[in-house]
């Protein structure tokens, strides 16, 4: 008897299909949408999203579904395989295109950051207050970049450019901070009256 052979097509990725019903709660619906988008999920249709099945996405999806169920909604996370290589590549391209757009948006914010420091230099305002304000802006850029990198599952185009752009901001701010330090410390030190040593009372008459 001749045995039949079955050809199995293996997916390059493991995927997680999430279906979420929020039972008419707009608050819960917004929470689920924000959480899934923060993970980089692609919506296939309303309330149905797709994520690569990584330890982080699986853990966060489980937490989201627990929250949804405790709030009266319903949801499932189903591991799936996409056996059509062309369809899987289209999905990967969609994930990567979204991350590339985000990297480009970060890069687009850098000129304004650098221009602001240059503007303060021209006005001679290298001060701690200006450094602190720019530091807050840099912190937002760095956190934004970190979030995008965390959901960049397929090494999207633009990542290196965004990293270099944010590093340039950090370097420029460090130089600006040194200028503020140099301009403020001399003023501070010249206002201080040097202490003079005085002889102790017991030693005053011993000569």
C-alpha positions in Angstrom: 0.0 0.0 0.0 1.5 3.3 -1.0 1.5 6.1 1.6 0.3 9.5 0.6 2.6 12.4 1.4 1.4 15.7 2.8 3.3 18.9 2.2 3.3 21.2 5.1 4.0 24.9 4.6 5.7 26.5 7.6 5.1 30.1 8.4 8.1 32.4 9.0 6.3 34.0 11.9 4.0 33.0 14.7 1.0 35.2 14.8 -1.6 36.2 17.4 -5.2 37.0 16.3 -7.1 39.0 18.8 -10.9 39.5 18.9 -12.2 42.0 21.4 -15.8 42.9 22.3 -16.2 45.8 24.7 -20.0 45.4 25.4 -20.8 48.9 24.3 -18.4 50.6 26.7 -16.7 53.5 25.0 -14.2 53.8 27.8 -13.2 50.1 27.5 -13.2 50.3 23.7 -10.8 53.2 23.7 -8.6 51.4 26.3 -8.4 48.3 24.1 -7.7 50.3 21.0 -4.9 52.3 22.7 -3.3 49.2 24.1 -3.3 47.3 20.9 -2.0 50.3 18.9 0.7 50.8 21.5 1.8 47.2 20.8 1.8 47.9 17.1 -1.2 45.8 16.2 -2.7 45.9 12.7 -6.5 45.9 12.6 -7.9 43.5 10.1 -11.4 44.7 10.7 -13.3 46.3 13.6 -12.4 44.6 16.9 -10.1 42.1 15.2 -6.4 42.8 15.3 -3.2 40.9 14.5 0.2 40.9 16.3 3.4 38.8 16.0 3.3 36.2 18.7 6.2 37.2 20.8 6.6 36.8 24.6 5.9 40.5 25.2 2.8 40.6 22.9 1.4 37.4 24.3 1.8 38.7 27.9 0.3 42.1 27.2 -2.6 40.6 25.2 -3.4 38.3 28.1 -3.5 41.3 30.4 -5.7 43.3 28.1 -8.2 40.4 27.7 -8.3 40.0 31.5 -9.1 43.6 31.9 -11.8 43.4 29.1 -13.5 40.4 30.7 -13.4 41.9 34.2 -15.1 45.0 32.8 -18.0 43.0 31.2 -16.5 42.5 27.7 -15.3 39.5 25.9 -12.2 38.5 23.9 -10.0 35.8 22.6 -6.4 35.5 21.6 -5.8 32.8 19.0 -2.3 31.7 17.8 -2.4 31.2 14.1 -0.1 30.5 11.2 -0.2 32.2 7.8 0.6 29.6 5.2 0.5 31.9 2.2 4.0 33.4 2.0 2.9 36.3 -0.2 0.0 37.2 2.2 2.4 37.0 5.2 4.9 39.3 3.5 2.1 41.8 2.8 1.3 41.8 6.5 4.9 42.2 7.5 5.2 45.1 5.0 2.2 46.8 6.5 3.7 46.5 10.0 7.0 47.8 8.8 5.4 50.7 6.9 3.7 52.0 10.0 6.9 51.9 12.0 8.8 53.6 9.2 6.2 56.4 9.2 6.7 56.8 13.0 10.5 56.9 12.6 10.1 59.6 9.9 7.8 61.6 12.2 10.5 61.5 15.0 13.2 62.6 12.5 10.9 65.5 11.4 10.7 66.8 15.0 14.5 67.1 15.3 15.1 70.3 13.3 12.7 72.2 15.6 14.6 71.0 18.6 18.0 72.0 17.2 16.6 75.3 16.0 15.4 76.2 19.4 18.8 75.6 21.0 20.4 77.7 18.2 17.9 80.5 18.8 18.7 80.6 22.5 22.4 80.7 21.7 21.8 83.7 19.4 20.0 85.5 22.2 22.7 84.6 24.7 20.3 82.6 26.8 22.4 79.6 27.7 20.8 79.2 31.1 19.8 76.3 33.4 16.1 77.1 32.7 16.6 76.8 29.0 18.6 73.6 29.4 15.8 72.1 31.6 13.2 73.0 29.0 15.2 71.4 26.2 15.9 68.4 28.4 12.2 67.8 28.8 11.8 67.9 25.0 14.7 65.5 24.5 13.2 63.1 27.1 9.9 63.0 25.1 11.8 62.3 21.9 13.8 59.5 23.6 10.7 57.9 25.1 8.9 58.1 21.8 11.7 56.4 20.0 11.9 53.7 22.6 8.2 53.0 22.2 8.4 52.7 18.4 11.5 50.5 18.6 9.7 48.2 21.1 6.9 47.6 18.5 9.3 47.4 15.5 9.1 43.6 15.0 10.6 43.5 11.5 13.5 46.1 11.5 11.6 48.8 9.6 13.4 51.2 7.4 14.3 54.5 9.2 15.2 53.1 12.5 18.9 53.9 12.3 18.2 57.4 10.9 15.8 58.1 13.9 18.4 56.8 16.4 21.1 59.1 14.9 18.7 62.1 14.9 17.9 61.7 18.5 21.5 61.1 19.4 22.4 64.4 17.6 19.8 66.2 19.8 21.4 64.7 22.9 24.9 65.8 21.9 23.7 69.3 21.0 21.9 69.6 24.4 25.1 68.4 26.2 27.1 71.1 24.5 24.4 73.7 25.4 24.4 72.6 29.0 28.2 73.1 29.1 27.8 76.6 27.8 25.1 77.3 30.5 27.5 75.9 33.1 30.3 78.2 32.0 28.1 81.3 31.9 26.4 80.8 35.2 29.2 79.4 37.5 31.6 82.4 37.3 28.8 84.8 38.4 27.9 82.5 41.3 31.4 82.2 42.5 32.3 86.0 42.4 29.3 86.8 44.6 30.6 84.7 47.4 32.7 86.3 50.1 35.8 84.2 50.9 35.9 83.0 54.5 38.8 84.3 56.6 40.3 82.2 59.3 40.2 83.9 62.7 42.3 83.0 65.7 40.6 81.2 68.5 40.1 83.3 71.7 42.5 81.2 73.6 45.3 81.9 71.1 44.7 85.7 70.9 47.2 86.7 73.5 49.9 84.1 72.8 52.6 86.0 71.0 
